[in-house]
């Protein structure tokens, strides 16, 4: 990727590429444009000295990339970039259809400026309206006597901020929670603005639910904060009639969102907020680009926490952190993630190996994840370089996609291990069990969080690894170290220590007996103590304790 800020002398013509949305890939855009070295300009650069950079270059072409670009977050800012960059031509690159539409600069500005002005005005109005509603949202509904003593109907809210694919990591967890609640007799009415989540559910052989997808208006999508405000508005409007007849509202906490809090206030029903960690922390340490109005993330998070009658947290770290923020312990529910063990250890690994030309006698070391900065995939790559030298049959299988996939692959490529690594990319949740079955060893090499923060996650993949009945090598970090017992249900290593990770991989790779023992014990532990059914029961119990308290 060409990094913005590289020095180019004025007079040298080039292509300016503006990627919009998570599905916009530089590689595909370069292929479609037949351009090897464009100047990549993320929208965040407009607030970080980018305007001066644009004025100092001469561009032949501005390429706005999306799937399609007109539907993406920030498209309304494209005319401003065009005015500042003054390219000869402007191209809209649709990577979903692999199509390019090109127009001269003045024609593009004339066509797009009215929508751009309308989007910026509407987005500003939405942000202001949400700001005015936050004091109302943060008030908890009064507890009502006469509520049903058992949880029978639940409204599930999943707001989306930005591109639909941003919510891909929330999908498996969300769907397992909904499925488990449904199996416990709770009718779940799920609402979302993330169409990708709904598509994923529809592709499953046993669909967990039928999502009601509400579209965020294009006029709301100037920036992330306005898109979230627009998403909140349409979700609340769509879900309010159903919420009045439900027992409670359940929302997975999302940055910039107070949809659940507003819906609870308007319907008079209690809000159960699923809190997977501070969105303010995520924004500060893990987002690849800075987001305007970052202070609004904190305001919305505080409002959502204040409005929630019960707050479901997935780890002890978050449980204690929220108490330190002044939240009453009685409102907190510790509810780690889980697994449906019956879906795993049912075969299919041989088919996966043949599909990816992995030899049947290979020792396959597997990693599944979204390649976030906390997952430690580059650390695994460095450790595998040594493991591969010691075990000629060792093969690395990487499943998933994300920010750190390319750096991970680069380490392996530099070590000339291309033929001993398989990059499977993203696969549907329904196929994950067969990919895990294709492995002999499964690795969760999580690394310490930025800024010295304590690890607050509850990795779903850890429980899936255990249910797969394979040897697990994982970092002794936060809940991971609590769930796995070293030498019994897994092999624990020092977080961030590549040498200790290498030793752990060597230990399990060197002993088929150890791998079998660890795998058998891990599956038994997952089945008995970490099921989604137990997760759902804790949510139901939280509601019923709330009703008893109001009686």
C-alpha positions in Angstrom: 0.0 0.0 0.0 1.3 3.5 -0.8 1.3 5.5 2.3 -0.1 9.0 2.2 2.6 11.5 2.9 5.2 10.2 0.4 7.0 13.0 -1.3 6.0 13.7 -4.9 7.2 16.8 -6.7 4.6 19.0 -8.2 4.3 18.4 -11.9 4.5 14.6 -11.6 1.0 13.3 -12.5 -0.5 10.4 -10.6 -3.6 8.7 -9.5 -5.3 9.5 -6.2 -7.2 6.6 -4.7 -9.8 7.1 -2.0 -11.0 3.8 -0.4 -14.5 3.8 1.1 -15.7 0.9 3.1 -14.1 -2.3 4.5 -14.8 -4.2 1.3 -12.8 -1.8 -0.8 -9.5 -3.5 -1.6 -6.5 -1.6 -3.0 -5.4 -4.6 -5.0 -8.6 -4.9 -6.9 -8.8 -1.2 -7.5 -5.3 -1.2 -8.9 -6.1 -4.0 -11.2 -9.3 -2.4 -12.4 -7.6 1.0 -12.9 -4.4 -0.6 -14.3 -2.4 1.5 -11.9 0.4 0.0 -9.8 1.3 2.8 -7.4 -1.6 5.2 -6.7 -1.5 7.6 -3.8 -3.9 6.2 -1.2 -5.8 8.8 0.7 -8.1 7.6 3.5 -10.9 10.0 4.4 -9.3 10.6 7.9 -6.5 12.4 6.2 -8.8 15.4 5.6 -8.6 16.1 9.3 -4.8 15.4 9.5 -3.1 17.7 7.1 -4.5 16.0 4.0 -5.8 19.2 2.5 -2.3 20.6 2.1 -1.1 17.3 0.7 -3.9 17.4 -2.0 -3.1 20.9 -3.0 0.7 20.1 -3.4 0.1 17.3 -6.0 -1.0 17.1 -9.6 -3.4 14.3 -10.3 -4.5 12.8 -13.6 -7.3 10.9 -11.8 -9.2 10.6 -8.6 -10.5 7.1 -8.0 -13.2 6.7 -5.3 -13.5 3.0 -4.4 -16.4 1.2 -2.8 -18.9 -1.6 -3.1 -20.5 0.5 -4.6 -18.9 3.9 -3.6 -22.2 5.8 -3.7 -23.5 3.6 -0.8 -20.4 3.8 1.4 -19.7 5.9 4.4 -18.1 9.2 3.5 -19.1 9.4 -0.2 -20.4 12.9 0.3 -16.9 14.1 1.0 -15.7 12.9 -2.5 -16.5 16.3 -4.2 -14.5 18.1 -1.5 -11.5 15.9 -2.2 -12.0 16.5 -5.9 -12.0 20.2 -5.5 -8.9 20.1 -3.4 -7.0 17.6 -5.5 -8.1 19.1 -8.9 -7.7 15.9 -10.9 -8.5 15.8 -14.7 -10.9 12.9 -14.3 -12.9 11.3 -11.5 -13.6 7.6 -11.5 -16.1 5.7 -9.3 -14.7 2.2 -8.8 -17.4 -0.4 -7.8 -15.4 -3.4 -6.6 -18.5 -5.5 -6.0 -19.4 -5.4 -9.7 -15.9 -4.6 -11.0 -17.1 -1.6 -12.9 -15.7 1.9 -13.4 -17.6 5.0 -14.2 -15.5 8.0 -15.2 -16.3 11.7 -15.7 -14.3 15.0 -16.1 -13.8 16.9 -12.9 -16.3 19.6 -13.5 -19.0 17.2 -14.6 -18.5 15.0 -11.5 -18.6 18.0 -9.1 -21.8 19.3 -10.8 -23.5 15.9 -10.5 -22.4 15.1 -7.0 -22.3 18.4 -5.2 -26.1 18.6 -4.5 -26.2 15.2 -2.9 -22.9 16.0 -1.0 -24.4 19.2 0.4 -27.6 17.4 1.4 -25.7 14.5 3.1 -23.5 16.9 5.1 -26.5 18.9 6.2 -28.6 15.9 7.1 -25.7 14.3 8.9 -25.0 17.4 10.9 -28.7 17.5 11.9 -28.7 13.9 13.0 -25.6 14.4 15.1 -27.2 17.4 16.8 -30.5 15.5 17.3 -28.7 12.5 18.9 -26.8 14.8 21.1 -30.0 16.4 22.3 -31.5 13.0 23.0 -28.6 11.6 25.1 -29.9 13.1 28.4 -33.3 11.3 27.7 -31.6 8.1 26.6 -29.5 7.7 29.8 -32.6 7.7 32.1 -33.5 4.1 33.1 -37.2 3.2 32.6 -39.2 2.9 35.8 -39.6 -0.7 37.0 -43.1 -1.8 36.3 -45.0 -4.2 38.6 -47.0 -6.8 36.7 -44.3 -7.6 34.2 -44.3 -11.2 33.0 -42.2 -13.3 35.5 -40.6 -15.3 32.7 -38.8 -14.0 29.7 -40.9 -15.0 26.7 -40.2 -12.3 24.1 -37.1 -10.3 23.5 -36.2 -7.5 21.1 -32.6 -7.9 19.9 -30.9 -4.8 18.5 -27.6 -4.9 16.5 -26.8 -1.4 15.2 -24.1 -1.1 12.5 -21.6 1.7 12.1 -19.9 2.0 8.7 -19.6 -0.7 6.1 -21.8 -3.8 6.7 -18.8 -6.1 6.7 -17.5 -4.4 9.9 -19.9 -6.4 11.9 -18.6 -9.8 10.6 -16.9 -10.6 13.9 -20.1 -10.0 15.8 -22.1 -12.4 13.7 -21.2 -15.8 15.1 -21.5 -14.7 18.7 -24.8 -12.9 18.0 -26.4 -15.8 16.2 -25.3 -18.3 18.9 -26.9 -16.2 21.6 -30.1 -15.9 19.6 -30.2 -19.6 18.8 -29.6 -20.5 22.5 -32.3 -18.2 23.7 -34.8 -19.5 21.2 -34.0 -23.1 22.3 -34.9 -22.0 25.8 -38.3 -20.9 24.7 -37.7 -17.2 24.2 -39.1 -15.6 21.1 -36.4 -13.3 19.7 -37.3 -10.5 17.3 -33.9 -9.3 15.9 -33.5 -5.9 14.2 -30.3 -4.6 12.5 -28.9 -2.1 10.0 -26.2 -4.7 9.0 -27.3 -6.5 5.9 -24.2 -8.7 6.0 -25.3 -10.2 9.3 -28.7 -11.2 7.8 -27.0 -12.8 4.8 -24.8 -14.8 7.1 -27.8 -16.1 9.0 -29.6 -17.0 5.8 -26.7 -19.0 4.5 -26.6 -21.3 7.6 -28.1 -24.8 7.2 -29.9 -24.2 10.5 -30.8 -20.4 10.4 -30.7 -18.9 13.9 -33.2 -16.2 13.1 -34.9 -14.1 10.5 -33.4 -10.6 10.8 -35.5 -7.5 10.1 -33.0 -5.4 8.2 -33.5 -1.6 8.4 -31.5 0.5 5.9 -29.5 3.4 7.2 -30.4 6.4 5.0 -27.6 7.4 2.6 -28.0 11.0 3.7 -26.8 9.9 7.2 -23.5 8.5 6.0 -21.2 11.5 6.0 -19.1 10.2 8.9 -19.3 7.3 11.4 -21.1 9.4 14.1 -23.8 10.5 11.8 -24.3 7.0 10.3 -24.7 5.7 13.8 -27.2 8.4 14.7 -29.2 7.6 11.5 -29.0 3.9 12.3 -30.3 4.5 15.8 -33.2 6.6 14.4 -34.4 4.0 11.9 -33.9 1.1 14.4 -35.9 2.7 17.1 -38.7 3.6 14.7 -38.8 0.0 13.2 -38.6 -1.8 16.6 -40.9 0.4 18.8 -44.2 -1.3 17.9 -42.7 -4.8 18.7 -40.9 -3.5 21.8 -44.2 -2.4 23.4 -45.3 -6.1 23.4 -42.0 -7.5 24.4 -40.6 -8.3 27.9 -37.2 -6.6 27.4 -34.8 -5.1 24.9 -31.3 -6.6 24.4 -28.6 -4.7 22.6 -25.1 -5.5 21.6 -23.2 -2.3 22.5 -21.8 -0.5 19.5 -19.8 2.8 19.2 -21.9 5.9 18.8 -25.1 4.1 19.5 -27.9 4.7 22.1 -30.6 2.8 20.2 -31.4 0.4 23.0 -31.5 3.2 25.6 -33.9 5.3 23.5 -36.1 2.3 22.7 -36.2 1.3 26.4 -37.2 4.8 27.4 -39.9 5.1 24.7 -41.4 1.6 25.3 -41.0 1.5 29.1 -39.2 -1.9 28.8 -35.9 -2.8 30.6 -32.7 -2.7 28.6 -30.2 -5.6 28.8 -27.0 -4.3 27.4 -24.3 -6.7 26.1 -21.0 -5.0 26.8 -18.0 -6.6 25.1 -15.6 -3.9 26.2 -15.1 -0.2 26.0 -15.7 1.2 22.4 -13.7 4.2 23.5 -10.7 2.0 24.1 -11.2 0.2 20.7 -11.4 3.6 18.9 -8.3 4.9 20.6 -6.0 1.8 20.1 -7.3 -0.4 17.4 -9.0 1.6 14.7 -6.8 2.1 11.7 -8.1 5.7 11.1 -9.2 8.4 13.4 -12.9 9.1 13.7 -14.3 12.6 13.9 -16.3 13.3 17.1 -14.5 10.7 19.1 -15.8 12.4 22.3 -19.3 11.4 21.2 -18.3 7.7 21.6 -17.7 8.2 25.3 -21.0 10.1 25.8 -23.0 7.4 24.0 -21.2 4.7 26.0 -22.0 6.4 29.3 -25.6 6.9 28.3 -26.1 3.3 27.3 -24.5 2.0 30.5 -26.6 4.4 32.6 -29.8 3.3 30.9 -29.3 -0.4 31.1 -31.1 -2.3 33.9 -28.8 -5.2 33.4 -25.3 -5.1 31.8 -24.0 -8.4 30.4 -20.2 -8.6 30.4 -18.1 -11.4 28.9 -15.1 -11.3 31.3 -14.1 -10.7 34.9 -11.9 -7.8 33.7 -14.9 -5.9 32.3 -17.0 -6.8 35.4 -14.5 -5.2 37.7 -13.7 -2.3 35.3 -17.4 -1.2 35.2 -17.6 -1.3 39.0 -14.6 1.0 39.1 -16.6 3.3 36.9 -19.3 3.5 39.6 -21.8 0.9 38.2 -23.7 -1.0 40.9 -22.6 -4.7 41.1 -26.2 -5.8 41.2 -26.7 -4.5 37.6 -23.8 -6.6 36.2 -24.0 -10.1 34.8 -20.8 -12.1 34.2 -21.6 -14.2 31.1 -18.6 -15.6 29.2 -19.0 -16.7 25.6 -19.6 -20.4 24.8 -19.9 -23.0 22.2 -22.4 -25.5 20.7 -20.1 -28.6 21.1 -22.4 -30.8 19.1 -21.5 -28.8 15.9 -17.8 -29.7 16.3 -15.6 -32.9 16.1 -18.0 -34.3 13.5 -15.4 -34.7 10.7 -14.9 -32.9 7.4 -11.2 -32.2 7.9 -10.2 -34.5 5.1 -12.3 -32.7 2.6 -10.8 -29.3 3.7 -7.3 -30.7 3.3 -8.0 -32.0 -0.2 -9.7 -28.7 -1.2 -6.5 -26.8 -0.3 -4.0 -29.4 -1.4 -2.7 -30.1 2.1 -1.1 -33.5 2.3 -2.9 -36.1 4.4 0.3 -36.7 6.5 0.9 -33.0 7.2 1.0 -31.8 10.7 -1.4 -28.9 10.4 -1.2 -26.0 12.8 -4.3 -23.8 12.5 -5.4 -20.3 13.3 -8.9 -18.9 12.9 -9.7 -15.2 13.5 -10.3 -11.7 12.2 -6.5 -10.9 12.3 -7.0 -8.0 14.8 -4.0 -6.5 16.5 -4.7 -8.4 19.7 -4.8 -11.8 18.0 -1.0 -12.2 17.6 -1.0 -13.7 14.1 2.4 -12.1 13.2 3.8 -13.7 16.4 2.5 -17.1 15.3 4.2 -16.6 11.9 7.6 -15.9 13.5 7.2 -18.9 15.8 6.2 -21.1 12.8 9.4 -20.2 10.9 11.4 -22.2 13.6 8.8 -24.9 13.9 8.8 -25.5 10.2 12.6 -26.0 10.2 12.3 -28.6 12.9 9.2 -30.5 11.5 9.3 -31.0 7.8 5.6 -32.1 7.8 4.4 -28.9 9.6 1.9 -26.9 7.6 0.2 -23.6 8.7 -3.5 -23.0 7.9 -4.7 -19.5 8.3 -8.5 -18.9 8.3 -10.0 -15.4 8.2 -9.1 -12.0 7.0 -8.2 -8.6 8.6 -5.7 -5.9 9.1 -2.8 -8.2 10.2 -3.1 -10.9 7.6 -0.7 -9.2 5.1 2.0 -8.6 7.7 1.6 -12.2 8.8 1.9 -13.6 5.3 4.9 -11.3 4.6 6.9 -12.9 7.5 6.2 -16.3 6.1 7.0 -15.2 2.5 10.3 -13.7 3.6 11.2 -17.1 5.2 10.4 -18.8 1.8 7.5 -20.9 3.4 4.9 -20.1 0.8 4.4 -23.8 -0.1 3.9 -24.7 3.6 1.2 -22.1 4.3 -2.4 -22.1 3.3 -4.4 -18.8 3.5 -8.1 -19.9 3.3 -9.6 -16.4 3.7 -13.0 -15.9 5.3 -15.3 -18.9 5.5 -18.9 -19.1 6.7 -19.5 -20.0 10.3 -21.1 -23.3 9.2 -17.8 -24.3 7.6 -15.6 -23.5 10.6 -16.0 -27.0 12.3 -14.6 -28.7 9.3 -11.6 -26.4 9.1 -10.8 -27.0 12.7 -11.1 -30.7 12.1 -8.5 -30.4 9.4 -5.9 -29.3 12.0 -3.8 -31.2 14.5 -3.0 -28.2 16.6 -5.0 -25.0 17.1 -3.4 -21.7 18.2 -4.7 -18.6 20.0 -1.5 -16.5 20.3 -3.2 -13.4 21.8 -0.8 -10.6 22.7 -1.1 -7.9 25.5 -3.4 -5.0 24.7 -2.1 -1.5 23.8 -1.4 1.0 26.6 -0.9 -1.8 29.2 -4.7 -2.4 29.5 -5.7 -5.8 30.9 -7.1 -8.2 28.4 -10.9 -8.1 28.6 -12.0 -10.5 25.8 -13.8 -13.8 25.9 -12.6 -15.3 22.6 -15.4 -17.4 21.1 -12.8 -19.2 19.0 -11.1 -20.6 22.2 -14.3 -22.5 23.1 -14.6 -23.7 19.5 -11.0 -24.9 19.5 -11.8 -26.9 22.7 -15.0 -28.3 21.3 -13.1 -29.5 18.2 -11.2 -31.9 20.3 -7.8 -30.8 19.1 -4.7 -29.7 21.1 -4.8 -26.0 21.9 -1.8 -23.8 22.3 -2.8 -20.4 23.7 -1.5 -17.3 25.5 -1.9 -17.3 29.3 -3.8 -14.0 29.0 -7.0 -12.9 30.8 -9.9 -15.3 30.5 -7.9 -17.6 28.3 -5.6 -18.5 31.2 -8.6 -19.0 33.4 -10.4 -21.4 31.0 -7.5 -23.5 29.9 -5.5 -25.6 32.4 -1.9 -26.0 31.4 -1.0 -29.5 30.4 -4.5 -30.7 31.0 -6.9 -28.9 28.5 -4.3 -26.9 26.7 -0.7 -25.6 26.5 -0.3 -22.1 27.8 2.4 -19.7 26.8 3.7 -16.3 27.9 1.7 -13.6 26.0 3.9 -11.9 23.4 6.8 -14.2 23.8 7.7 -15.8 20.5 10.2 -18.1 22.0 7.8 -19.5 24.5 5.1 -19.9 21.8 7.7 -21.8 19.7 8.4 -24.1 22.6 4.7 -24.8 23.1 4.2 -25.6 19.5 7.2 -27.9 19.5 5.9 -29.7 22.6 2.6 -30.6 21.2 3.9 -31.2 17.7 6.4 -33.7 19.1 3.9 -35.9 20.9 0.8 -37.4 19.3 -0.2 -38.8 22.7 -0.1 -35.3 24.3 -2.2 -33.9 21.4 -4.8 -36.6 21.9 -4.9 -36.1 25.7 -5.2 -32.3 25.5 -7.9 -32.5 22.8 -10.0 -35.1 24.7 -9.9 -33.1 27.9 -10.6 -29.8 26.2 -13.7 -31.1 24.4 -15.0 -32.5 27.7 -14.5 -29.2 29.5 -16.2 -27.2 26.7 -19.2 -29.5 26.7 -19.7 -29.5 30.4 -18.9 -25.9 31.4 -19.0 -23.6 28.3 -22.2 -24.1 26.4 -24.3 -21.4 24.8 -27.3 -22.9 26.6 -25.6 -21.9 29.9 -25.0 -18.5 28.4 -28.7 -18.1 27.5 -29.8 -19.2 31.0 -27.8 -16.5 32.6 -29.5 -13.9 30.4 -32.9 -15.3 31.3 -32.0 -15.5 35.0 -30.9 -11.8 34.9 -34.3 -10.8 33.5 -36.2 -12.9 36.0 -34.2 -11.5 39.0 -35.1 -8.0 37.7 -38.8 -8.8 37.7 -38.6 -10.2 41.2 -36.9 -7.1 42.4 -39.8 -4.9 40.9 -42.6 -7.0 42.4 
